[in-house]
Amino acid sequence: MGWRKVGRWAEIPSGQGVRRLVDGFALAIFRVDDTPYVIEDTCSHEEASLADGRLEGRQVVCPLHGARFDLATGRALSLPAVTGVQAFPAEIRDGELWVKLDFESGA
């Protein structure tokens, strides 16, 4: 699918998640120390939005049952999740956030 522009970087608040739909796919976007992280928005354990989760460093804690995910890799770090979510490369270009949607690599 390639690189997609998902919005102005200045609109992504530090310390909390933002949910965006891109090509019909829900993404959770996080700004940590001015670094963009983008993962699938839906928790792999149950149907909770990870964008609504609590940030702890470079991890997001699912708001439903407390599973933790690494924002850089999407890896599940704690139960009840045993499967990770997909993480996507992201970069800032001229003040815009771009995400590379690649659905072949899996979580």
Buried (B, 14 or more C-beta within 10 A) or exposed (E): EEBBEBBEBEEBEEEBBBBBEBEEBBBBBBBBEEEBBBBBBBBBBEEBBBBBBBBEEBBBBBBBBBBBBBBEBBBBBBEBBEEBBBBBEBEBEEEEBBBEBEEEEEB
